[in-house]
């Protein structure tokens, strides 16, 4: 059984920073062989892609609305993926989910991801 557990979500003022973490575990889960992604869902909206790091070459991909503000990284030794969020805006308020995909293509496509975390609430006040 694979578990993804997000942490680090909290209330922050606009312009502030947060770092989300997602720890992966599972007896048969080889973290280094999974593309890791971050998605978010704001109230009343559909879940959307935020960022991903492909496992084959560590290339990173970002949604346009976070480019230059958010950075995804991973520590394969700790089975953990991070999302550093800077210059936060009220519209970044959402539940943030991490996900793991055994593939290496179409990293922004949600239904290709095999495992999902339970989500972490990020609230940005104006």
SULFEN-V384651 format. One record per residue. N is the residue number from 1. RES is the residue in one small letter. PSI is psi in degrees with one decimal (none if undefined). OMEGA is omega in whole degrees, -180 to 180 (* if undefined). D_LAST is the distance of its C-alpha to the last C-alpha in Angstrom with 1 decimal. Layout:
# SULFEN-V384651
N/RES/PSI/OMEGA/D_LAST ; N/RES/PSI/OMEGA/D_LAST
This chain:
# SULFEN-V384651
1/x/133.7/-179/40.0 ; 2/x/134.7/177/36.9 ; 3/x/135.9/172/33.7 ; 4/x/124.9/-176/30.3 ; 5/x/115.0/179/27.9 ; 6/x/151.6/174/24.3 ; 7/x/164.0/177/22.5 ; 8/x/-6.6/179/19.6 ; 9/x/141.7/179/16.8 ; 10/x/-178.4/177/14.3 ; 11/x/130.9/-180/10.9 ; 12/x/152.8/179/9.1 ; 13/x/153.8/176/6.2 ; 14/x/137.7/-177/5.3 ; 15/x/-11.9/-179/8.8 ; 16/x/-175.7/-177/10.5 ; 17/x/153.1/174/13.5 ; 18/x/152.3/171/15.3 ; 19/x/119.7/174/18.9 ; 20/x/145.0/175/20.2 ; 21/x/152.0/176/23.9 ; 22/x/111.9/-179/26.4 ; 23/x/129.7/-178/29.8 ; 24/x/144.2/178/32.7 ; 25/x/158.3/-180/36.0 ; 26/x/135.5/-174/39.2 ; 27/x/-37.8/-176/42.9 ; 28/x/13.8/-175/43.5 ; 29/x/115.7/177/40.1 ; 30/x/96.4/-172/40.4 ; 31/x/-40.1/-175/36.8 ; 32/x/-13.9/-180/37.9 ; 33/x/20.1/179/39.3 ; 34/x/134.2/166/36.1 ; 35/x/131.9/-179/33.5 ; 36/x/134.9/-178/30.1 ; 37/x/158.9/172/27.1 ; 38/x/135.2/176/23.5 ; 39/x/164.9/177/22.2 ; 40/x/155.1/177/19.2 ; 41/x/116.0/177/18.9 ; 42/x/158.1/-180/15.9 ; 43/x/129.0/177/16.6 ; 44/x/5.8/-179/19.3 ; 45/x/163.7/177/19.8 ; 46/x/156.4/177/22.5 ; 47/x/140.7/-176/22.4 ; 48/x/156.8/179/22.2 ; 49/x/140.7/177/23.4 ; 50/x/-55.8/-176/21.2 ; 51/x/158.0/177/23.8 ; 52/x/154.4/174/27.4 ; 53/x/120.1/-177/30.1 ; 54/x/139.8/-172/33.6 ; 55/x/-25.8/-174/36.1 ; 56/x/-33.9/-175/39.1 ; 57/x/5.4/-179/37.8 ; 58/x/18.7/174/34.3 ; 59/x/145.3/-180/33.0 ; 60/x/150.4/-178/29.2 ; 61/x/140.7/-177/27.6 ; 62/x/147.9/169/24.0 ; 63/x/149.0/-177/22.3 ; 64/x/-35.3/-174/21.6 ; 65/x/-6.5/178/17.8 ; 66/x/-3.7/-179/17.8 ; 67/x/131.5/-179/20.6 ; 68/x/-11.5/-180/20.2 ; 69/x/-36.7/-177/17.2 ; 70/x/148.5/177/18.7 ; 71/x/127.7/176/22.1 ; 72/x/141.1/177/24.4 ; 73/x/167.8/-180/27.3 ; 74/x/152.5/174/30.0 ; 75/x/100.7/-176/32.5 ; 76/x/-27.7/179/35.6 ; 77/x/-26.9/-179/37.2 ; 78/x/2.1/-177/34.5 ; 79/x/44.4/-174/34.0 ; 80/x/138.8/173/30.3 ; 81/x/145.4/-176/27.8 ; 82/x/156.0/170/24.5 ; 83/x/106.2/176/21.3 ; 84/x/122.5/-176/19.6 ; 85/x/117.0/179/16.0 ; 86/x/164.5/178/14.7 ; 87/x/48.7/-176/12.0 ; 88/x/146.0/-179/9.8 ; 89/x/155.9/177/7.6 ; 90/x/-33.1/180/5.9 ; 91/x/-5.5/173/9.6 ; 92/x/-5.2/178/11.0 ; 93/x/123.7/-177/10.6 ; 94/x/170.2/166/14.3 ; 95/x/126.5/-178/17.5 ; 96/x/129.0/-178/19.0 ; 97/x/139.1/168/22.8 ; 98/x/155.7/-177/25.4 ; 99/x/155.4/-178/28.7 ; 100/x/134.0/-177/32.1 ; 101/x/124.4/-180/34.5 ; 102/x/-9.8/179/38.1 ; 103/x/-175.3/-177/38.3 ; 104/x/9.1/180/37.4 ; 105/x/161.8/174/36.8 ; 106/x/52.2/-171/34.1 ; 107/x/-14.6/179/31.5 ; 108/x/1.3/-176/28.7 ; 109/x/112.7/-171/30.9 ; 110/x/-41.6/-171/29.8 ; 111/x/-8.6/177/33.1 ; 112/x/-12.3/-179/34.8 ; 113/x/136.8/-173/33.0 ; 114/x/-35.2/-174/35.3 ; 115/x/147.5/-178/33.1 ; 116/x/146.6/172/29.6 ; 117/x/179.6/-176/27.6 ; 118/x/-13.4/176/26.1 ; 119/x/151.9/177/22.5 ; 120/x/131.5/-177/19.6 ; 121/x/127.2/172/16.3 ; 122/x/124.7/180/13.2 ; 123/x/124.6/-179/9.9 ; 124/x/117.5/-179/6.7 ; 125/x/148.3/-179/3.8 ; 126/x/none/*/0.0
